[in-house]
């Protein structure tokens, strides 16, 4: 006897959906904040964003992760710079224009982190290539 399982709809909390959409939860409509969002609804919001979502993405307020990306710093760098709240696009632009010392410093730190990540990745790739070459050479030697 075969039992048929009824397919359940996967849902997520509004905070998770807002994060996936790249928007600040506190600025979303009340019905978005109070309900659960299904995967289908999330996909629909991503493919055909309603006006409120387009406006939020364009003008903000933006979540810290988006603010950090737009300023070219890490989320930790924002905190060190005293930015703990969501910012609007206008506020982000003002910060860019002012270019305070903390922002310059954090951008330098972020650039160093990126360079180090690339260096480490290249080092690991080189080591892996050497391991593969050594294994191939050992295999060739074995088959003689």
C-alpha positions as CSV (number, residue, x, y, z in Angstrom):
1,X,0.0,0.0,0.0
2,X,1.4,3.3,-1.0
3,X,0.7,6.4,0.9
4,X,0.6,9.8,-0.8
5,X,2.1,12.6,1.2
6,X,0.4,15.9,0.9
7,X,2.9,18.6,-0.2
8,X,3.2,21.4,2.4
9,X,4.0,24.9,1.4
10,X,7.3,26.2,2.7
11,X,6.9,29.5,4.5
12,X,9.3,32.0,6.2
13,X,9.1,34.7,8.7
14,X,8.8,38.3,7.5
15,X,12.4,39.1,8.7
16,X,13.8,36.2,6.6
17,X,11.8,37.4,3.5
18,X,12.9,41.0,4.0
19,X,16.5,39.9,4.2
20,X,16.2,37.8,1.0
21,X,14.6,40.9,-0.7
22,X,17.3,43.2,0.6
23,X,15.0,45.6,2.4
24,X,14.6,46.9,5.9
25,X,11.8,45.0,7.6
26,X,10.6,48.1,9.6
27,X,9.9,50.0,6.4
28,X,7.7,47.2,4.8
29,X,3.9,47.4,4.8
30,X,2.2,46.2,8.0
31,X,0.6,43.2,6.3
32,X,4.1,42.0,5.1
33,X,5.4,42.4,8.7
34,X,2.6,40.5,10.4
35,X,2.2,37.5,8.1
36,X,4.2,34.6,6.9
37,X,5.5,34.5,3.3
38,X,5.5,31.4,1.2
39,X,8.3,30.6,-1.2
40,X,5.9,31.3,-4.1
41,X,5.0,34.7,-2.7
42,X,8.7,35.5,-2.3
43,X,9.4,34.5,-5.9
44,X,6.6,36.6,-7.1
45,X,7.9,39.6,-5.1
46,X,11.4,39.0,-6.6
47,X,10.2,38.6,-10.2
48,X,7.5,41.3,-10.2
49,X,8.2,43.6,-7.3
50,X,5.2,45.8,-6.3
51,X,5.6,49.6,-6.1
52,X,6.3,49.6,-2.4
53,X,9.2,47.2,-2.9
54,X,10.6,49.1,-5.8
55,X,10.4,52.3,-3.7
56,X,12.1,50.7,-0.7
57,X,14.9,49.3,-2.9
58,X,15.5,52.7,-4.5
59,X,15.0,55.1,-1.6
60,X,15.4,53.0,1.5
61,X,15.6,53.0,4.4
62,X,18.1,50.2,3.7
63,X,19.2,47.4,6.0
64,X,22.8,47.6,7.3
65,X,24.0,45.0,4.9
66,X,22.9,47.1,2.0
67,X,24.3,50.3,3.5
68,X,27.6,48.6,4.1
69,X,27.7,47.4,0.5
70,X,26.8,50.8,-0.9
71,X,29.5,52.4,1.2
72,X,32.1,49.8,0.4
73,X,32.7,48.7,4.0
74,X,31.8,45.8,6.2
75,X,28.8,45.7,8.6
76,X,31.4,45.8,11.5
77,X,32.9,48.8,9.9
78,X,29.6,50.6,10.0
79,X,29.2,49.8,13.7
80,X,32.8,51.1,14.3
81,X,31.8,54.3,12.5
82,X,28.7,54.7,14.7
83,X,26.1,53.7,12.1
84,X,23.7,51.4,13.8
85,X,20.4,52.3,12.1
86,X,19.0,51.8,8.6
87,X,19.9,54.7,6.2
88,X,18.1,56.1,3.2
89,X,19.7,56.4,-0.2
90,X,20.0,60.2,0.4
91,X,21.8,59.6,3.7
92,X,24.2,57.2,2.1
93,X,24.9,59.7,-0.6
94,X,25.6,62.4,2.0
95,X,28.0,60.1,3.8
96,X,29.8,59.4,0.5
97,X,30.1,63.1,-0.2
98,X,31.3,64.0,3.3
99,X,33.7,61.0,3.2
100,X,34.5,61.1,6.9
101,X,37.8,59.7,8.3
102,X,36.1,56.6,9.7
103,X,34.7,55.8,6.2
104,X,38.0,56.3,4.5
105,X,39.7,54.0,7.1
106,X,37.0,51.3,6.8
107,X,37.2,51.3,3.0
108,X,41.0,50.9,3.3
109,X,40.5,48.0,5.7
110,X,37.9,46.4,3.4
111,X,40.2,46.7,0.4
112,X,43.0,45.0,2.4
113,X,40.6,42.2,3.4
114,X,39.6,41.7,-0.3
115,X,43.3,41.6,-1.4
116,X,44.1,39.1,1.3
117,X,41.1,36.9,0.4
118,X,42.3,36.8,-3.3
119,X,45.9,36.0,-2.2
120,X,44.7,33.1,0.0
121,X,42.4,31.8,-2.7
122,X,45.2,31.9,-5.3
123,X,47.6,30.2,-2.8
124,X,45.1,27.4,-2.2
125,X,44.5,26.9,-5.9
126,X,48.2,26.7,-6.5
127,X,48.7,24.2,-3.7
128,X,45.7,22.1,-5.0
129,X,47.2,22.1,-8.5
130,X,50.6,20.9,-7.1
131,X,48.8,18.1,-5.2
132,X,47.0,17.0,-8.3
133,X,50.2,17.1,-10.3
134,X,52.1,15.1,-7.6
135,X,49.2,12.5,-7.5
136,X,49.3,12.2,-11.3
137,X,53.0,11.8,-11.3
138,X,52.8,9.1,-8.6
139,X,50.1,7.3,-10.6
140,X,52.3,7.4,-13.7
141,X,55.2,6.0,-11.8
142,X,53.0,3.3,-10.3
143,X,51.8,2.1,-13.7
144,X,55.4,1.7,-15.1
